[in-house]
Amino acid sequence: QVQLVESGGGLVRTGESLRLSCAASGSIALISAMGWYRQAPGKQRELVATVTDAGSTNYEPSVEGRFTISRDNAKKTVYLQMISLKSEDTAVYYCNAHSLADGVDYWGKGTLVTVSS
């Protein structure tokens, strides 16, 4: 089992920045890729960014150039640096960890990001 705990959400104004963190614990040796997803009110959960254990990254087009995902394997933590935030970035952001060994996806409970104009 893998446990994920997100932190760093909050209320900011348009154009400001936030950094989200996700700390992993438990059977972390199972983890391959990690990522961030978000779910806005009334919408489906969507991919924001992922990073593999080799450091390869992938971004949803609307956040490319504004968000940066990074991973500290020593601290067992993944980060999402968000700049130039827009109102449409308002959502609950969820941390995800994928186990390549058994195909299981683990999720955190989410952290709310609210961007006001």
N, C-alpha and C positions, 0 to 999 in steps of 0.2 A: 504494500500500500504506500501511496505517496500523499502527503498533505501539502497543500499550497495555501499560503496566507498573503493576501494582497494588502498594500498600504499606499498612501500618498494621494488618494483622491481628495476632492474638495471643490470649493466654489471659486472660480476665477472669472475675470473679464475677458472679453474678446481680445485676442492678440497676446495674452499672457501665456505663461508656461507652467507646466507641472511635470513631475517625475513620479511615475508609479514604480513600485517595487513588488516583487513576488518572491517570497522565501519558501524553498522546498525543504521538506524533511521526510523521514521515513526511508523507503526503499528507493533512494535516489539513483542508485546504480542502474535501475530499470529505464531511466529517462533518456530519450534521445532528443527529439525536438521539443522546444518550449515556445509558447506564444501568448499573445494577447488577443482576446476577442472582446466585442462590445455589443450591448443590446440597448437600443434607444427605446423609449416608450412607444408601444404599439408596433414595434418592428421586430424582425427576427434577429437572432444573434449573428454577427458577422465577424469574419476574420479581420484583424487589424494588422498584425505583424507576427512573423515567426522567425525563430533562429534555431539552426540545427546545432548538434553538439560539436560540429566542425566549424561553426561560426557563420555559415551561410544564412543570409537573411532574405525575407520576402515581405512585401508590404502591399496593403490594399491601396489602389491608385490614389484615392482621395487624401491619403495621409503621407504619401511619398514626398520626401523633401521637408516635411514638418515633424515627423515622428522618427525616432531612432530606437531600435530595440538592441539591447546588449545583454550579455550573459557573463556572469562571474562564476565559473565552475567551482572555484575554491570556496566561495561563500554560498554556493548553491542557490544563487539568486539571479533572477532575470529582471531587467529594468525596461521601462518605456519612457523615454524622454520625449515630451510633447511641447512643441513651440508653436507660436502663431495660432493658438487655439481659436476655433470658430464655434458658433452656437450649435452647429450640426454635429460637433464632436461630443455633445452632451449625451451621456449614456452610462450604464453600469459596465465597468471594464472587468473582464474575467481573465484570470491567468489559467493557462492550459499547459499540461505536460503530457507528452505522448510516450508510451512505453512501446518500443519497437519489439521487445521480446514477446509480449503477449497481446499487442494491439490495443491496449486499454488507454483511454483518455482520462486524465485526472483534471479536476476543476477546483479552483478556489471559489469562495463565496461571493466575490466581487467587491469592487470599490466604486463609489459613485463619483463621476466627474460632471460638474455642472458649469457650463460656460455661459455667462450672461452678457448681453450686448449693452 
